[in-house]
Amino acid sequence: MIGAAPGRFPCRHLSARFAMLKKVSYFALVILGVLVVLGILQPESVRSEVRSRSLGYFGPMLAWLDWGGQHISPGDTTEFKTLRDATAEIARLRRQNEEMQVKVQLAGDLQKKVDSLQEQLNFKKESMYSVVAARVIGRDPVTWWNKLLINRGHNDGITPDMPVVTPRGVIGKVGIVKPDFAEVILMIDTNCKISAVIQETNEQGIVVGEGSVQGEGNFHQGKPRAKITFISRKAQIGPNQLVFTSSMGGVFPPGLPIGIITEIINNRQSNYGLYQEALVEPVVDFSRIEHVFVITGVKEPGQQQ
């Protein structure tokens, strides 16, 4: 150790030195014990000779051990204590770091909830429709990509076929309704059909869900999907075009975002089929639905929610 005080050993050598002293001490004590026992059984003249030779052999060793004990100063034990303190401090800092990581994660989750609630509040306030806010209370793993339950029902003015949305876009429509809860059929289910229009071309079509496979959903690049069909073969459609609800179906009001075209299945160059079809990626993340809105009608002039 650079700058160690005279007469003191570096901290890193102390443990090795103590181990060596302990071994030598044990060895010396064993030898002395054997000699003492043997000496007791011998005549006085022999015992005197043994004492004399023992002092000659072991005297320097005992003196060296005594010197080592005298030169291990209190400062050396202080260095041991300092090392223990440093180890304890490192452990404490690690625990503190883990706690801070948890707090940062919780703060991030809380901020996401706040942002989500603010988005819902703005949607309800700015929407041209009368809506009922609802919370998702149930989702069966077998029908995960088909249906969910919400905590609103007949008692809240909910009826079958009412549109269900989030601030991002279309979720689906109301199915079975009970007094205090209702079933929502998701737009990615094969039983949900939505009249739609492609924004860039104004082409009309029908969006239908692609169904599910063993309750896990029919995935396209890791996400459940739908498709838009009954598009004219003459229509100019392509990827990244936006799909919205149209006013043709009578269930969904026009202008609600549905999804984005990702791939053309049957195009206008094909020699088969009466219509074009395209895959649609929903704008809503169906794996993370917690709150929805049920559209119950159109706001009256001056009506606030």
C-alpha positions as a LaTeX table, in Angstrom:
\begin{tabular}{lrrr}
\hline
Residue & $x$ (\AA) & $y$ (\AA) & $z$ (\AA) \\
\hline
Met1 & 0.00 & 0.00 & 0.00 \\
Ile2 & 1.49 & 3.34 & $-1.03$ \\
Gly3 & 2.06 & 5.61 & 1.91 \\
Ala4 & 1.56 & 2.90 & 4.58 \\
Ala5 & 2.79 & 3.97 & 8.01 \\
Pro6 & 6.15 & 2.52 & 9.23 \\
Gly7 & 5.79 & $-0.66$ & 11.24 \\
Arg8 & 2.40 & $-1.52$ & 9.70 \\
Phe9 & 1.61 & $-4.17$ & 7.14 \\
Pro10 & $-0.49$ & $-3.49$ & 4.00 \\
Cys11 & $-4.09$ & $-4.53$ & 4.46 \\
Arg12 & $-3.98$ & $-6.98$ & 1.58 \\
His13 & $-1.18$ & $-9.02$ & 3.29 \\
Leu14 & $-2.77$ & $-9.22$ & 6.76 \\
Ser15 & $-5.01$ & $-12.20$ & 6.15 \\
Ala16 & $-2.11$ & $-14.25$ & 4.71 \\
Arg17 & 0.12 & $-13.30$ & 7.63 \\
Phe18 & $-2.47$ & $-14.26$ & 10.24 \\
Ala19 & $-2.94$ & $-17.63$ & 8.55 \\
Met20 & 0.81 & $-18.30$ & 8.59 \\
Leu21 & 1.15 & $-17.28$ & 12.26 \\
Lys22 & $-1.74$ & $-19.56$ & 13.20 \\
Lys23 & $-0.20$ & $-22.59$ & 11.44 \\
Val24 & 3.25 & $-22.02$ & 13.00 \\
Ser25 & 1.72 & $-21.55$ & 16.45 \\
Tyr26 & $-0.23$ & $-24.82$ & 16.22 \\
Phe27 & 2.88 & $-26.68$ & 15.08 \\
Ala28 & 5.02 & $-25.27$ & 17.89 \\
Leu29 & 2.41 & $-26.06$ & 20.54 \\
Val30 & 2.10 & $-29.66$ & 19.34 \\
Ile31 & 5.86 & $-30.21$ & 19.42 \\
Leu32 & 6.19 & $-28.63$ & 22.86 \\
Gly33 & 3.32 & $-30.74$ & 24.14 \\
Val34 & 4.98 & $-33.94$ & 22.96 \\
Leu35 & 8.30 & $-32.93$ & 24.48 \\
Val36 & 6.67 & $-32.07$ & 27.80 \\
Val37 & 5.00 & $-35.48$ & 27.99 \\
Leu38 & 8.22 & $-37.25$ & 27.09 \\
Gly39 & 10.18 & $-35.11$ & 29.54 \\
Ile40 & 7.95 & $-36.03$ & 32.47 \\
Leu41 & 8.71 & $-39.70$ & 31.90 \\
Gln42 & 12.50 & $-39.18$ & 31.83 \\
Pro43 & 15.07 & $-38.74$ & 34.67 \\
Glu44 & 16.00 & $-35.24$ & 35.81 \\
Ser45 & 19.26 & $-35.23$ & 33.87 \\
Val46 & 17.45 & $-36.06$ & 30.64 \\
Arg47 & 14.75 & $-33.46$ & 31.32 \\
Ser48 & 17.40 & $-30.77$ & 31.79 \\
Glu49 & 18.99 & $-31.71$ & 28.48 \\
Val50 & 15.59 & $-31.58$ & 26.73 \\
Arg51 & 14.82 & $-28.13$ & 28.17 \\
Ser52 & 18.16 & $-26.84$ & 27.03 \\
Arg53 & 17.81 & $-28.17$ & 23.49 \\
Ser54 & 14.16 & $-27.05$ & 23.24 \\
Leu55 & 15.07 & $-23.50$ & 24.07 \\
Gly56 & 17.79 & $-23.67$ & 21.46 \\
Tyr57 & 15.44 & $-24.93$ & 18.76 \\
Phe58 & 12.21 & $-23.10$ & 19.56 \\
Gly59 & 13.46 & $-19.94$ & 21.23 \\
Pro60 & 13.98 & $-18.02$ & 17.96 \\
Met61 & 10.59 & $-19.19$ & 16.67 \\
Leu62 & 8.78 & $-18.05$ & 19.83 \\
Ala63 & 10.61 & $-14.73$ & 19.74 \\
Trp64 & 9.53 & $-14.24$ & 16.10 \\
Leu65 & 5.92 & $-15.01$ & 16.96 \\
Asp66 & 6.06 & $-12.54$ & 19.84 \\
Trp67 & 7.49 & $-9.86$ & 17.53 \\
Gly68 & 4.70 & $-10.44$ & 15.02 \\
Gly69 & 2.06 & $-10.08$ & 17.69 \\
Gln70 & 3.58 & $-6.84$ & 18.94 \\
His71 & 3.83 & $-5.31$ & 15.45 \\
Ile72 & 0.21 & $-5.85$ & 14.41 \\
Ser73 & $-1.00$ & $-2.46$ & 15.45 \\
Pro74 & $-4.58$ & $-1.32$ & 16.17 \\
Gly75 & $-4.42$ & 0.51 & 12.85 \\
Asp76 & $-4.31$ & $-2.83$ & 11.02 \\
Thr77 & $-7.62$ & $-3.92$ & 12.58 \\
Thr78 & $-8.97$ & $-0.51$ & 11.67 \\
Glu79 & $-8.16$ & $-1.27$ & 8.05 \\
Phe80 & $-10.13$ & $-4.53$ & 8.38 \\
Lys81 & $-13.04$ & $-2.56$ & 9.79 \\
Thr82 & $-12.76$ & $-0.05$ & 6.96 \\
Leu83 & $-12.90$ & $-2.89$ & 4.41 \\
Arg84 & $-16.00$ & $-4.33$ & 6.07 \\
Asp85 & $-17.61$ & $-0.90$ & 6.09 \\
Ala86 & $-16.84$ & $-0.45$ & 2.39 \\
Thr87 & $-18.38$ & $-3.83$ & 1.57 \\
Ala88 & $-21.49$ & $-2.96$ & 3.57 \\
Glu89 & $-21.71$ & 0.42 & 1.84 \\
Ile90 & $-21.53$ & $-1.22$ & $-1.59$ \\
Ala91 & $-24.35$ & $-3.59$ & $-0.62$ \\
Arg92 & $-26.40$ & $-0.65$ & 0.68 \\
Leu93 & $-25.88$ & 1.31 & $-2.54$ \\
Arg94 & $-26.91$ & $-1.69$ & $-4.61$ \\
Arg95 & $-30.14$ & $-2.02$ & $-2.63$ \\
Gln96 & $-30.74$ & 1.71 & $-3.01$ \\
Asn97 & $-30.17$ & 1.47 & $-6.77$ \\
Glu98 & $-32.68$ & $-1.39$ & $-7.06$ \\
Glu99 & $-35.24$ & 0.60 & $-5.07$ \\
Met100 & $-34.72$ & 3.63 & $-7.31$ \\
Gln101 & $-35.22$ & 1.50 & $-10.43$ \\
Val102 & $-38.54$ & 0.24 & $-9.04$ \\
Lys103 & $-39.62$ & 3.81 & $-8.23$ \\
Val104 & $-38.70$ & 5.00 & $-11.72$ \\
Gln105 & $-40.72$ & 2.14 & $-13.23$ \\
Leu106 & $-43.71$ & 2.95 & $-11.03$ \\
Ala107 & $-43.45$ & 6.63 & $-11.91$ \\
Gly108 & $-43.39$ & 5.75 & $-15.61$ \\
Asp109 & $-46.46$ & 3.52 & $-15.24$ \\
Leu110 & $-48.26$ & 6.24 & $-13.31$ \\
Gln111 & $-47.46$ & 8.82 & $-16.00$ \\
Lys112 & $-48.84$ & 6.48 & $-18.66$ \\
Lys113 & $-52.08$ & 6.14 & $-16.69$ \\
Val114 & $-52.32$ & 9.90 & $-16.29$ \\
Asp115 & $-51.74$ & 10.41 & $-20.03$ \\
Ser116 & $-54.35$ & 7.77 & $-20.84$ \\
Leu117 & $-56.94$ & 9.35 & $-18.54$ \\
Gln118 & $-56.24$ & 12.79 & $-20.01$ \\
Glu119 & $-56.65$ & 11.39 & $-23.52$ \\
Gln120 & $-59.99$ & 9.84 & $-22.55$ \\
Leu121 & $-61.17$ & 13.05 & $-20.92$ \\
Asn122 & $-60.29$ & 15.08 & $-24.00$ \\
Phe123 & $-62.01$ & 12.57 & $-26.27$ \\
Lys124 & $-65.22$ & 12.61 & $-24.26$ \\
Lys125 & $-65.22$ & 16.40 & $-24.16$ \\
Glu126 & $-64.38$ & 16.98 & $-27.83$ \\
Ser127 & $-66.31$ & 14.12 & $-29.41$ \\
Met128 & $-69.36$ & 15.00 & $-31.48$ \\
Tyr129 & $-71.04$ & 11.88 & $-30.11$ \\
Ser130 & $-72.72$ & 11.07 & $-26.82$ \\
Val131 & $-70.60$ & 8.38 & $-25.19$ \\
Val132 & $-70.63$ & 6.24 & $-22.06$ \\
Ala133 & $-67.23$ & 5.52 & $-20.54$ \\
Ala134 & $-66.68$ & 1.89 & $-19.57$ \\
Arg135 & $-63.96$ & $-0.22$ & $-18.03$ \\
Val136 & $-62.92$ & $-3.66$ & $-19.24$ \\
Ile137 & $-63.77$ & $-6.15$ & $-16.48$ \\
Gly138 & $-63.30$ & $-9.49$ & $-18.17$ \\
Arg139 & $-61.53$ & $-11.24$ & $-20.99$ \\
Asp140 & $-61.60$ & $-14.98$ & $-21.62$ \\
Pro141 & $-58.23$ & $-16.40$ & $-22.77$ \\
Val142 & $-60.09$ & $-18.70$ & $-25.18$ \\
Thr143 & $-61.80$ & $-15.75$ & $-26.88$ \\
Trp144 & $-59.09$ & $-13.17$ & $-26.17$ \\
Trp145 & $-59.11$ & $-11.71$ & $-29.69$ \\
Asn146 & $-62.88$ & $-12.03$ & $-30.10$ \\
Lys147 & $-64.75$ & $-10.63$ & $-27.12$ \\
Leu148 & $-64.43$ & $-8.76$ & $-23.83$ \\
Leu149 & $-66.75$ & $-7.62$ & $-21.03$ \\
Ile150 & $-67.35$ & $-4.04$ & $-19.88$ \\
Asn151 & $-68.91$ & $-2.71$ & $-16.68$ \\
Arg152 & $-71.84$ & $-0.98$ & $-18.39$ \\
Gly153 & $-75.20$ & $-2.48$ & $-19.37$ \\
His154 & $-78.93$ & $-1.85$ & $-19.76$ \\
Asn155 & $-78.95$ & 0.29 & $-16.64$ \\
Asp156 & $-76.51$ & 2.68 & $-18.36$ \\
Gly157 & $-78.45$ & 2.91 & $-21.62$ \\
Ile158 & $-76.35$ & 0.34 & $-23.48$ \\
Thr159 & $-78.05$ & $-1.69$ & $-26.24$ \\
Pro160 & $-76.80$ & $-4.29$ & $-28.76$ \\
Asp161 & $-74.86$ & $-3.15$ & $-31.85$ \\
Met162 & $-73.77$ & 0.16 & $-30.33$ \\
Pro163 & $-70.26$ & 1.12 & $-31.55$ \\
Val164 & $-67.39$ & 0.74 & $-29.08$ \\
Val165 & $-64.29$ & 2.90 & $-29.51$ \\
Thr166 & $-61.21$ & 4.36 & $-27.84$ \\
Pro167 & $-59.62$ & 7.75 & $-28.57$ \\
Arg168 & $-57.39$ & 5.89 & $-31.06$ \\
Gly169 & $-60.14$ & 4.24 & $-33.09$ \\
Val170 & $-62.69$ & 1.46 & $-33.43$ \\
Ile171 & $-62.79$ & $-1.42$ & $-30.95$ \\
Gly172 & $-65.93$ & $-3.25$ & $-32.04$ \\
Lys173 & $-69.63$ & $-3.29$ & $-31.24$ \\
Val174 & $-71.84$ & $-4.27$ & $-28.32$ \\
Gly175 & $-73.09$ & $-7.86$ & $-28.29$ \\
Ile176 & $-75.09$ & $-9.39$ & $-25.44$ \\
Val177 & $-76.25$ & $-6.84$ & $-22.84$ \\
Lys178 & $-77.10$ & $-7.46$ & $-19.18$ \\
Pro179 & $-78.27$ & $-4.93$ & $-16.56$ \\
Asp180 & $-74.79$ & $-4.13$ & $-15.25$ \\
Phe181 & $-72.39$ & $-5.38$ & $-17.92$ \\
Ala182 & $-72.18$ & $-6.06$ & $-21.63$ \\
Glu183 & $-70.23$ & $-8.11$ & $-24.13$ \\
Val184 & $-68.17$ & $-6.36$ & $-26.79$ \\
Ile185 & $-67.48$ & $-8.13$ & $-30.09$ \\
Leu186 & $-64.05$ & $-6.99$ & $-31.27$ \\
Met187 & $-63.55$ & $-5.80$ & $-34.84$ \\
Ile188 & $-60.92$ & $-8.53$ & $-35.37$ \\
Asp189 & $-63.59$ & $-11.19$ & $-34.82$ \\
Thr190 & $-65.11$ & $-12.81$ & $-37.92$ \\
Asn191 & $-68.60$ & $-11.93$ & $-36.67$ \\
Cys192 & $-67.89$ & $-8.19$ & $-36.72$ \\
Lys193 & $-68.32$ & $-6.50$ & $-40.08$ \\
Ile194 & $-67.84$ & $-2.76$ & $-40.56$ \\
Ser195 & $-68.67$ & $-0.62$ & $-43.59$ \\
Ala196 & $-65.45$ & 1.21 & $-44.42$ \\
Val197 & $-63.87$ & 3.64 & $-46.82$ \\
Ile198 & $-60.25$ & 4.03 & $-47.93$ \\
Gln199 & $-59.33$ & 7.65 & $-47.32$ \\
Glu200 & $-56.95$ & 8.19 & $-50.24$ \\
Thr201 & $-59.24$ & 6.73 & $-52.92$ \\
Asn202 & $-62.68$ & 7.03 & $-51.32$ \\
Glu203 & $-63.25$ & 3.37 & $-52.26$ \\
Gln204 & $-65.93$ & 1.58 & $-50.25$ \\
Gly205 & $-65.54$ & $-1.86$ & $-48.72$ \\
Ile206 & $-66.27$ & $-4.09$ & $-45.74$ \\
Val207 & $-63.76$ & $-4.65$ & $-42.93$ \\
Val208 & $-64.02$ & $-8.08$ & $-41.31$ \\
Gly209 & $-61.89$ & $-9.72$ & $-38.65$ \\
Glu210 & $-59.54$ & $-12.57$ & $-39.54$ \\
Gly211 & $-60.71$ & $-14.73$ & $-36.64$ \\
Ser212 & $-58.62$ & $-16.51$ & $-34.03$ \\
Val213 & $-56.52$ & $-19.65$ & $-33.75$ \\
Gln214 & $-56.91$ & $-21.60$ & $-30.47$ \\
Gly215 & $-57.68$ & $-18.39$ & $-28.64$ \\
Glu216 & $-54.34$ & $-16.82$ & $-29.54$ \\
Gly217 & $-55.43$ & $-14.76$ & $-32.52$ \\
Asn218 & $-54.50$ & $-14.78$ & $-36.16$ \\
Phe219 & $-51.26$ & $-12.85$ & $-36.24$ \\
His220 & $-49.56$ & $-10.85$ & $-38.96$ \\
Gln221 & $-46.10$ & $-9.69$ & $-37.90$ \\
Gly222 & $-47.00$ & $-10.25$ & $-34.26$ \\
Lys223 & $-50.40$ & $-8.50$ & $-34.28$ \\
Pro224 & $-54.03$ & $-9.60$ & $-34.81$ \\
Arg225 & $-55.38$ & $-8.45$ & $-38.14$ \\
Ala226 & $-58.48$ & $-7.77$ & $-40.20$ \\
Lys227 & $-59.05$ & $-7.37$ & $-43.91$ \\
Ile228 & $-61.03$ & $-5.07$ & $-46.15$ \\
Thr229 & $-62.93$ & $-6.77$ & $-48.96$ \\
Phe230 & $-65.45$ & $-6.03$ & $-51.72$ \\
Ile231 & $-63.17$ & $-3.35$ & $-53.17$ \\
Ser232 & $-63.62$ & $-2.69$ & $-56.87$ \\
Arg233 & $-60.99$ & $-4.34$ & $-59.06$ \\
Lys234 & $-60.44$ & $-0.97$ & $-60.73$ \\
Ala235 & $-59.57$ & 0.77 & $-57.47$ \\
Gln236 & $-56.03$ & 2.04 & $-56.96$ \\
Ile237 & $-55.19$ & 0.76 & $-53.47$ \\
Gly238 & $-51.87$ & 0.10 & $-51.79$ \\
Pro239 & $-50.02$ & $-0.20$ & $-48.47$ \\
Asn240 & $-50.13$ & 2.59 & $-45.88$ \\
Gln241 & $-53.54$ & 3.83 & $-46.98$ \\
Leu242 & $-55.88$ & 4.70 & $-44.09$ \\
Val243 & $-59.21$ & 2.98 & $-43.55$ \\
Phe244 & $-62.13$ & 4.69 & $-41.77$ \\
Thr245 & $-65.74$ & 3.83 & $-41.02$ \\
Ser246 & $-68.24$ & 4.91 & $-43.64$ \\
Ser247 & $-71.88$ & 5.91 & $-43.34$ \\
Met248 & $-73.14$ & 2.96 & $-45.38$ \\
Gly249 & $-73.58$ & 0.32 & $-42.67$ \\
Gly250 & $-75.90$ & 2.04 & $-40.27$ \\
Val251 & $-74.08$ & 0.83 & $-37.14$ \\
Phe252 & $-70.89$ & 2.88 & $-37.01$ \\
Pro253 & $-70.86$ & 6.63 & $-37.57$ \\
Pro254 & $-68.56$ & 7.78 & $-40.39$ \\
Gly255 & $-64.99$ & 8.94 & $-39.95$ \\
Leu256 & $-63.80$ & 6.66 & $-37.13$ \\
Pro257 & $-60.25$ & 5.30 & $-37.65$ \\
Ile258 & $-60.11$ & 1.54 & $-38.26$ \\
Gly259 & $-56.61$ & 0.75 & $-39.47$ \\
Ile260 & $-53.91$ & 0.92 & $-42.12$ \\
Ile261 & $-53.60$ & $-1.26$ & $-45.22$ \\
Thr262 & $-50.43$ & $-3.36$ & $-44.99$ \\
Glu263 & $-50.72$ & $-5.78$ & $-47.92$ \\
Ile264 & $-52.86$ & $-6.32$ & $-51.02$ \\
Ile265 & $-54.22$ & $-9.88$ & $-51.24$ \\
Asn266 & $-56.07$ & $-9.83$ & $-54.59$ \\
Asn267 & $-55.03$ & $-6.92$ & $-56.80$ \\
Arg268 & $-56.34$ & $-5.50$ & $-60.03$ \\
Gln269 & $-53.76$ & $-7.42$ & $-62.09$ \\
Ser270 & $-55.08$ & $-10.79$ & $-60.90$ \\
Asn271 & $-57.03$ & $-12.97$ & $-63.29$ \\
Tyr272 & $-59.38$ & $-14.23$ & $-60.60$ \\
Gly273 & $-61.87$ & $-12.79$ & $-58.13$ \\
Leu274 & $-64.54$ & $-10.16$ & $-58.53$ \\
Tyr275 & $-63.06$ & $-7.81$ & $-55.94$ \\
Gln276 & $-59.79$ & $-6.75$ & $-54.41$ \\
Glu277 & $-58.90$ & $-7.52$ & $-50.80$ \\
Ala278 & $-56.25$ & $-6.09$ & $-48.50$ \\
Leu279 & $-54.93$ & $-6.81$ & $-45.02$ \\
Val280 & $-55.61$ & $-4.11$ & $-42.45$ \\
Glu281 & $-53.59$ & $-3.51$ & $-39.29$ \\
Pro282 & $-55.87$ & $-2.03$ & $-36.60$ \\
Val283 & $-54.90$ & 1.32 & $-35.13$ \\
Val284 & $-55.87$ & 0.05 & $-31.67$ \\
Asp285 & $-53.60$ & $-2.24$ & $-29.65$ \\
Phe286 & $-56.05$ & $-5.01$ & $-28.71$ \\
Ser287 & $-53.67$ & $-6.56$ & $-26.20$ \\
Arg288 & $-53.85$ & $-3.49$ & $-23.91$ \\
Ile289 & $-57.45$ & $-2.39$ & $-23.70$ \\
Glu290 & $-58.47$ & $-1.11$ & $-20.27$ \\
His291 & $-61.03$ & 1.63 & $-20.96$ \\
Val292 & $-63.47$ & 2.11 & $-23.84$ \\
Phe293 & $-66.35$ & 4.36 & $-24.88$ \\
Val294 & $-69.74$ & 3.20 & $-26.08$ \\
Ile295 & $-71.30$ & 5.58 & $-28.60$ \\
Thr296 & $-74.97$ & 6.01 & $-27.68$ \\
Gly297 & $-75.90$ & 8.76 & $-30.12$ \\
Val298 & $-75.05$ & 12.18 & $-31.49$ \\
Lys299 & $-74.69$ & 15.14 & $-29.18$ \\
Glu300 & $-77.45$ & 17.69 & $-29.26$ \\
Pro301 & $-76.39$ & 21.29 & $-29.94$ \\
Gly302 & $-74.90$ & 22.71 & $-26.74$ \\
Gln303 & $-74.83$ & 19.31 & $-25.03$ \\
Gln304 & $-71.83$ & 18.78 & $-22.75$ \\
Gln305 & $-70.46$ & 15.55 & $-21.27$ \\
\hline
\end{tabular}
